[in-house]
Amino acid sequence: MNQMYPKNGRVILHVDMNSFYASVEMAHNPMLKGKPLAVAGNVEERRGIIVTCSYEARKFGVKTTMPLWEAKKLCPSLVVMKPNFERYRTASSGIFDLLRSFTEQVEPVSIDEGYLDISDCAEMGTPIEIAETIQNRILQTMDLPCSIGIAPNKFLAKTASDMKKPLGITILRKRDVPKILWPYEVGEMHGIGNKTAEKFNAVGIRTIGDLAHAPDGLMKQLLGINGTRLKNRAMGIDDRPVDPESIYEHKSIGNSTTLPKDTNSQKELTAVLGRLSLKVAQRLKNKSLVGHKIGVTIRYKDRRTVTRSRLVANAFSESEEIHALAIELFTKHWNGEDVRLLGVTAFEVIEKESAYKQLDLFSYEKEAVKEPLYNVMQQLQSKYGKGIIKKGLPPVRKTGQADTSFSKDFLD
């Protein structure tokens, strides 16, 4: 037993719920079991997007973020439901309570996945026995399937849990990395997106093995410190501990400025929010961080100060996103009086690679349309020049409209 729990190492589990939203709906209504099921936004509209789907639906080729019309074309018998986020949050809370009954060393990563450090749990059995117990207990008590990865670190545990779904348990040791991981394309590695994979491919790094053997100087040149980090992961190296307190951290990155003169000009205040958003975005990027909560500070000429914030479904780091969120908050809470100081802050900041994109229907739909939109913009700019399309605000109306509030047209 003790041989399975190394004295100088860790035993990490990564628990990943299978097709979580769809599984919760099937647990709530057993009549849905065995049917091709999808949870989607704008169910009544053609432009709805698949948020998640059951494995029965996946057999027909239905995938997450697929347009609803396309999914129904592939699977005419597809059962489509609107999401019930309160139901999903309740299920998630129950899952993590169950995990904490095994060890306090539990780190939630998102609503449906988390890490456990069971290095001190030898009295409960072997790592695979503990994983089997967890899997069976979640299935028996909540009727929800999960896959579990067992490994000496978080990266390998996460990778292992993805190898067999649904209801899989996979062990991935560091010595298995060359044989199991290195043959995969580099874009298949956890933590590497399409853009990073393209950068790697451009310099001849096509497999995870290529990444593991890439020169350190090249990695730093391509991605800075993150390049070194990814190379280490490709070699099976990851020293991050399981941190139960990570979800309670409320780190923030913000910028504020006192205006040259008090003003209630919509144009000027919007421009200031834009500059502040850009600074916040640059600081987030420099530290490879993303925020989950946006905040705005408004100080009026009489020094009254209002600070408002709200959680955002999807992690953000781009200046355009921050600016839009800041404008939304500012618009809601500004009373139209002269402003002396403005501030923009990103709260609940975490490392970019740890960020999880919550399955928010509307944001999925926005993301789904971004790529064709950008393609059209590039085509227009190629044909007519870059000046044909400009980012920024629409002109302020001058026909009797005061310059002290944001119009609905602007928000639209």
C-alpha positions as CSV (number, residue, x, y, z in Angstrom):
1,M,0.0,0.0,0.0
2,N,2.7,2.5,1.0
3,Q,4.5,1.9,-2.3
4,M,1.5,3.5,-4.1
5,Y,1.9,6.6,-1.9
6,P,5.5,8.0,-2.5
7,K,7.2,9.6,0.5
8,N,8.5,12.6,-1.6
9,G,5.7,12.9,-4.1
10,R,2.0,13.4,-4.5
11,V,-1.0,11.4,-5.5
12,I,-3.5,13.7,-7.3
13,L,-7.0,12.9,-8.6
14,H,-8.8,14.9,-11.2
15,V,-12.5,14.4,-11.1
16,D,-14.3,15.5,-14.3
17,M,-18.1,15.2,-14.5
18,N,-19.3,13.7,-17.8
19,S,-21.5,15.8,-20.0
20,F,-22.5,17.6,-16.8
21,Y,-25.5,19.8,-17.7
22,A,-27.1,17.0,-19.7
23,S,-26.4,14.4,-17.0
24,V,-28.0,16.6,-14.4
25,E,-31.1,16.9,-16.5
26,M,-31.2,13.1,-17.0
27,A,-30.8,12.6,-13.3
28,H,-33.7,15.1,-12.7
29,N,-35.9,13.4,-15.3
30,P,-35.0,9.7,-15.8
31,M,-37.3,9.6,-18.9
32,L,-34.5,11.4,-20.7
33,K,-31.9,8.7,-20.2
34,G,-30.8,6.9,-23.3
35,K,-32.1,9.7,-25.6
36,P,-30.0,12.2,-27.6
37,L,-30.2,15.2,-25.4
38,A,-28.8,18.7,-25.8
39,V,-28.9,21.8,-23.5
40,A,-29.0,24.9,-25.8
41,G,-29.5,28.6,-25.8
42,N,-32.4,30.2,-27.6
43,V,-34.2,26.9,-28.1
44,E,-37.0,28.5,-30.1
45,E,-34.6,30.3,-32.5
46,R,-32.6,29.1,-35.4
47,R,-29.5,30.8,-34.1
48,G,-29.4,28.8,-30.8
49,I,-26.1,27.2,-29.8
50,I,-25.5,23.8,-28.3
51,V,-24.1,24.3,-24.7
52,T,-23.6,20.6,-24.0
53,C,-25.0,17.3,-25.1
54,S,-25.3,13.7,-24.0
55,Y,-23.1,10.9,-25.4
56,E,-26.1,9.6,-27.3
57,A,-26.3,12.9,-29.1
58,R,-22.5,12.9,-29.8
59,K,-22.9,9.6,-31.7
60,F,-24.7,11.6,-34.3
61,G,-22.0,14.1,-34.6
62,V,-23.6,16.7,-32.3
63,K,-21.0,18.9,-30.6
64,T,-20.7,21.8,-28.1
65,T,-21.0,25.3,-29.7
66,M,-22.7,23.7,-32.8
67,P,-25.6,25.8,-34.2
68,L,-28.9,24.2,-33.1
69,W,-30.2,23.9,-36.7
70,E,-27.1,21.9,-37.7
71,A,-27.4,19.6,-34.6
72,K,-31.1,18.9,-35.5
73,K,-30.1,18.2,-39.1
74,L,-27.6,15.6,-37.8
75,C,-30.0,14.2,-35.2
76,P,-33.7,14.8,-36.0
77,S,-34.7,13.1,-32.8
78,L,-32.6,15.4,-30.6
79,V,-34.3,16.5,-27.4
80,V,-33.4,20.1,-26.7
81,M,-33.7,21.8,-23.3
82,K,-33.1,25.2,-21.9
83,P,-30.5,25.3,-19.1
84,N,-31.3,25.4,-15.4
85,F,-28.2,26.9,-13.9
86,E,-29.6,26.8,-10.4
87,R,-30.1,23.0,-10.8
88,Y,-26.5,22.7,-12.0
89,R,-25.0,24.8,-9.2
90,T,-26.9,22.7,-6.6
91,A,-25.5,19.5,-8.1
92,S,-22.0,20.9,-8.2
93,S,-22.2,21.9,-4.5
94,G,-23.3,18.3,-3.6
95,I,-20.4,16.9,-5.6
96,F,-17.7,19.0,-3.9
97,D,-19.3,18.3,-0.5
98,L,-18.9,14.6,-1.3
99,L,-15.3,15.0,-2.4
100,R,-14.4,16.8,0.8
101,S,-15.6,13.8,2.8
102,F,-12.5,12.0,1.5
103,T,-10.0,14.8,2.0
104,E,-10.0,18.5,2.8
105,Q,-7.4,18.9,0.0
106,V,-10.0,19.6,-2.7
107,E,-9.5,22.4,-5.3
108,P,-12.6,23.2,-7.4
109,V,-11.5,24.3,-10.9
110,S,-15.0,24.9,-12.3
111,I,-18.6,23.9,-11.8
112,D,-17.9,20.3,-12.8
113,E,-14.3,19.5,-12.2
114,G,-11.8,19.6,-9.4
115,Y,-8.5,18.2,-8.0
116,L,-8.0,16.1,-4.8
117,D,-4.6,15.5,-3.2
118,I,-4.9,12.0,-1.6
119,S,-1.2,11.7,-0.7
120,D,-2.2,11.2,3.0
121,C,-5.1,8.9,2.4
122,A,-3.4,5.5,2.4
123,E,-5.7,4.2,5.1
124,M,-8.6,4.5,2.7
125,G,-7.1,2.1,0.2
126,T,-5.1,2.3,-3.0
127,P,-5.5,5.4,-5.2
128,I,-7.5,3.4,-7.7
129,E,-9.8,2.0,-4.9
130,I,-10.4,5.6,-3.7
131,A,-11.2,6.7,-7.3
132,E,-13.6,3.8,-7.7
133,T,-15.3,4.7,-4.4
134,I,-15.7,8.3,-5.4
135,Q,-17.0,7.5,-8.9
136,N,-19.5,4.9,-7.5
137,R,-20.7,7.1,-4.7
138,I,-21.4,10.1,-7.0
139,L,-23.2,7.8,-9.4
140,Q,-25.2,6.1,-6.7
141,T,-26.1,9.1,-4.6
142,M,-26.6,11.7,-7.4
143,D,-27.0,9.6,-10.5
144,L,-24.2,11.5,-12.2
145,P,-21.2,9.9,-14.1
146,C,-17.7,11.1,-13.9
147,S,-14.2,10.3,-15.1
148,I,-11.2,10.4,-12.9
149,G,-7.5,10.8,-13.6
150,I,-4.8,9.5,-11.2
151,A,-1.3,10.9,-11.4
152,P,1.6,12.4,-9.5
153,N,0.7,16.0,-10.5
154,K,-2.2,18.2,-11.6
155,F,-1.3,18.3,-15.3
156,L,-1.1,14.6,-15.7
157,A,-4.2,14.0,-13.6
158,K,-6.2,16.4,-15.8
159,T,-4.8,14.7,-18.9
160,A,-5.6,11.3,-17.6
161,S,-9.2,12.1,-16.8
162,D,-9.8,13.1,-20.5
163,M,-8.5,9.7,-21.8
164,K,-11.6,7.7,-21.0
165,K,-15.1,9.0,-21.0
166,P,-17.7,8.4,-19.7
167,L,-17.1,6.6,-16.4
168,G,-13.4,6.1,-16.9
169,I,-10.6,5.8,-14.4
170,T,-7.1,6.3,-15.9
171,I,-3.6,6.2,-14.2
172,L,-0.9,8.3,-15.9
173,R,2.6,8.1,-14.4
174,K,5.5,10.3,-15.3
175,R,7.3,7.4,-16.8
176,D,4.4,6.8,-19.2
177,V,4.6,10.3,-20.7
178,P,7.0,9.5,-23.6
179,K,5.0,6.5,-24.8
180,I,1.5,7.8,-24.2
181,L,1.6,11.6,-24.6
182,W,4.5,12.4,-26.9
183,P,3.0,11.0,-30.1
184,Y,-0.1,13.3,-29.8
185,E,-0.3,16.5,-31.8
186,V,0.8,19.5,-29.7
187,G,-2.6,21.1,-30.1
188,E,-4.1,18.1,-28.2
189,M,-2.2,19.0,-25.0
190,H,-4.1,20.6,-22.2
191,G,-3.3,24.3,-21.9
192,I,-2.5,24.8,-25.6
193,G,-5.0,26.6,-27.7
194,N,-5.2,26.9,-31.5
195,K,-3.1,30.1,-31.7
196,T,-0.3,28.6,-29.6
197,A,-0.4,25.4,-31.6
198,E,0.0,27.4,-34.8
199,K,3.0,29.2,-33.3
200,F,4.5,25.8,-32.5
201,N,3.8,24.3,-35.9
202,A,5.4,27.3,-37.6
203,V,8.7,26.4,-36.0
204,G,8.5,22.7,-36.5
205,I,6.9,21.7,-33.1
206,R,4.1,19.4,-34.2
207,T,3.9,16.8,-31.4
208,I,4.0,16.9,-27.6
209,G,7.3,15.1,-27.9
210,D,8.7,17.8,-30.1
211,L,7.6,20.3,-27.4
212,A,9.3,18.3,-24.7
213,H,12.6,18.4,-26.7
214,A,12.4,22.0,-27.9
215,P,15.3,24.3,-27.0
216,D,14.7,26.5,-23.9
217,G,15.7,29.6,-25.8
218,L,13.2,29.0,-28.5
219,M,10.4,28.5,-26.0
220,K,11.2,31.7,-24.2
221,Q,11.4,33.5,-27.5
222,L,8.0,32.3,-28.5
223,L,6.0,32.5,-25.3
224,G,8.2,33.9,-22.6
225,I,7.9,32.1,-19.2
226,N,4.7,30.4,-20.4
227,G,6.8,28.6,-23.1
228,T,9.0,27.1,-20.4
229,R,6.0,26.1,-18.4
230,L,4.4,24.3,-21.3
231,K,7.7,22.5,-22.1
232,N,7.8,21.3,-18.5
233,R,4.2,20.0,-18.8
234,A,5.1,18.2,-22.0
235,M,7.8,16.5,-20.0
236,G,5.3,15.6,-17.3
237,I,6.6,18.2,-14.8
238,D,4.1,20.2,-12.8
239,D,4.8,21.4,-9.2
240,R,1.5,23.2,-8.6
241,P,-0.1,22.1,-5.3
242,V,-3.8,21.4,-4.8
243,D,-5.0,24.6,-3.2
244,P,-8.4,24.5,-1.4
245,E,-8.2,28.2,-0.8
246,S,-7.9,29.2,-4.5
247,I,-11.6,29.7,-4.9
248,Y,-11.7,32.1,-2.0
249,E,-8.9,34.4,-3.3
250,H,-10.1,37.8,-4.4
251,K,-7.1,39.2,-6.1
252,S,-7.6,42.3,-8.2
253,I,-5.9,44.4,-10.8
254,G,-7.2,47.9,-11.4
255,N,-6.4,51.4,-12.5
256,S,-8.0,54.7,-11.7
257,T,-7.5,58.3,-12.7
258,T,-8.5,61.8,-11.6
259,L,-9.8,63.7,-14.5
260,P,-8.2,67.0,-15.6
261,K,-11.5,68.7,-14.9
262,D,-14.9,67.5,-13.6
263,T,-17.1,66.5,-16.5
264,N,-20.4,64.9,-17.4
265,S,-19.5,64.5,-21.1
266,Q,-20.5,61.0,-22.4
267,K,-17.7,61.1,-25.0
268,E,-15.0,62.1,-22.5
269,L,-16.0,59.6,-19.8
270,T,-16.2,56.8,-22.3
271,A,-12.8,57.6,-23.6
272,V,-11.4,57.5,-20.0
273,L,-13.0,54.2,-19.4
274,G,-11.4,52.9,-22.6
275,R,-7.9,54.0,-21.5
276,L,-8.3,52.5,-18.1
277,S,-9.6,49.3,-19.6
278,L,-6.6,49.1,-21.8
279,K,-4.2,49.5,-18.9
280,V,-6.0,46.8,-16.9
281,A,-5.9,44.5,-19.9
282,Q,-2.1,45.1,-20.4
283,R,-1.5,44.3,-16.7
284,L,-3.6,41.1,-16.9
285,K,-1.7,40.0,-20.1
286,N,1.7,40.7,-18.5
287,K,0.9,38.4,-15.6
288,S,-1.0,35.8,-17.7
289,L,-4.1,36.4,-15.7
290,V,-7.9,36.7,-16.3
291,G,-10.7,38.3,-14.3
292,H,-14.1,36.9,-13.3
293,K,-15.6,40.1,-11.8
294,I,-15.6,43.6,-13.2
295,G,-15.7,46.7,-11.0
296,V,-16.1,50.5,-11.7
297,T,-15.4,53.4,-9.3
298,I,-17.1,56.7,-9.8
299,R,-16.2,59.8,-7.7
300,Y,-18.3,62.9,-8.2
301,K,-17.1,66.5,-7.9
302,D,-18.4,66.7,-4.3
303,R,-16.1,63.6,-3.6
304,R,-19.0,61.2,-3.1
305,T,-17.7,57.8,-4.3
306,V,-19.7,54.9,-5.7
307,T,-18.1,51.5,-6.3
308,R,-20.0,48.8,-8.1
309,S,-19.0,45.4,-9.4
310,R,-20.6,42.2,-10.8
311,L,-19.5,38.7,-11.6
312,V,-19.1,37.8,-15.3
313,A,-20.0,34.4,-16.7
314,N,-16.8,34.1,-18.7
315,A,-13.3,35.0,-17.8
316,F,-12.1,38.2,-19.4
317,S,-8.7,39.7,-20.3
318,E,-9.1,41.7,-23.5
319,S,-9.4,45.4,-23.4
320,E,-12.5,45.4,-25.6
321,E,-14.3,43.1,-23.2
322,I,-13.2,45.1,-20.2
323,H,-14.3,48.3,-21.8
324,A,-17.7,47.0,-22.7
325,L,-18.3,45.6,-19.2
326,A,-17.1,48.8,-17.6
327,I,-19.4,50.9,-19.7
328,E,-22.3,48.6,-18.8
329,L,-21.7,49.1,-15.1
330,F,-21.0,52.8,-15.4
331,T,-24.2,53.4,-17.4
332,K,-26.2,51.6,-14.8
333,H,-24.9,53.5,-11.8
334,W,-23.9,56.9,-13.0
335,N,-26.4,59.6,-12.0
336,G,-25.4,62.0,-14.8
337,E,-23.6,64.4,-12.5
338,D,-20.1,65.7,-13.1
339,V,-17.4,63.1,-12.5
340,R,-14.1,63.8,-10.8
341,L,-12.4,60.3,-10.9
342,L,-13.0,57.0,-12.7
343,G,-11.6,53.6,-12.0
344,V,-11.8,50.1,-13.6
345,T,-10.9,46.9,-11.7
346,A,-10.8,43.2,-12.6
347,F,-11.6,41.2,-9.5
348,E,-11.3,37.4,-8.7
349,V,-8.2,37.2,-10.9
350,I,-6.6,33.8,-11.6
351,E,-4.0,32.4,-13.9
352,K,-5.1,32.3,-17.5
353,E,-4.4,28.6,-17.9
354,S,-6.6,27.8,-14.9
355,A,-9.5,29.8,-16.2
356,Y,-12.7,28.0,-17.1
357,K,-15.2,29.3,-19.5
358,Q,-18.6,28.9,-17.9
359,L,-21.2,27.6,-20.3
360,D,-23.1,30.8,-20.7
361,L,-25.6,30.7,-23.5
362,F,-25.3,34.2,-24.8
363,S,-21.5,34.3,-24.7
364,Y,-21.4,31.0,-26.6
365,E,-23.6,32.5,-29.3
366,K,-21.4,35.6,-29.4
367,E,-18.3,33.5,-29.7
368,A,-19.8,31.4,-32.5
369,V,-20.4,34.4,-34.7
370,K,-17.1,36.1,-34.0
371,E,-15.0,34.2,-36.5
372,P,-17.1,34.8,-39.6
373,L,-17.5,38.5,-38.6
374,Y,-13.7,38.9,-38.4
375,N,-13.3,37.2,-41.7
376,V,-15.7,39.6,-43.4
377,M,-13.9,42.6,-41.8
378,Q,-10.6,41.3,-43.1
379,Q,-12.0,40.9,-46.6
380,L,-13.4,44.4,-46.6
381,Q,-10.2,45.9,-45.3
382,S,-8.1,44.0,-47.9
383,K,-10.3,45.3,-50.7
384,Y,-11.0,48.9,-49.5
385,G,-8.2,49.6,-47.0
386,K,-8.0,49.5,-43.2
387,G,-9.8,52.8,-42.8
388,I,-13.1,51.2,-44.1
389,I,-13.8,49.8,-40.6
390,K,-12.9,51.5,-37.4
391,K,-13.3,50.5,-33.8
392,G,-14.9,53.0,-31.4
393,L,-18.1,54.6,-30.5
394,P,-20.9,55.7,-32.8
395,P,-21.2,59.5,-33.1
396,V,-23.1,61.2,-30.3
397,R,-26.4,62.5,-31.4
398,K,-26.7,66.3,-31.6
399,T,-30.3,66.8,-32.3
400,G,-31.6,67.9,-29.0
401,Q,-29.9,65.0,-27.0
402,A,-28.1,65.9,-23.9
403,D,-24.5,64.8,-23.5
404,T,-25.0,63.6,-19.9
405,S,-26.3,60.0,-20.3
406,F,-25.8,57.0,-22.5
407,S,-28.5,56.3,-25.0
408,K,-30.1,52.9,-25.5
409,D,-28.9,52.9,-29.0
410,F,-25.3,53.2,-27.7
411,L,-25.8,50.1,-25.5
412,D,-27.4,48.2,-28.4
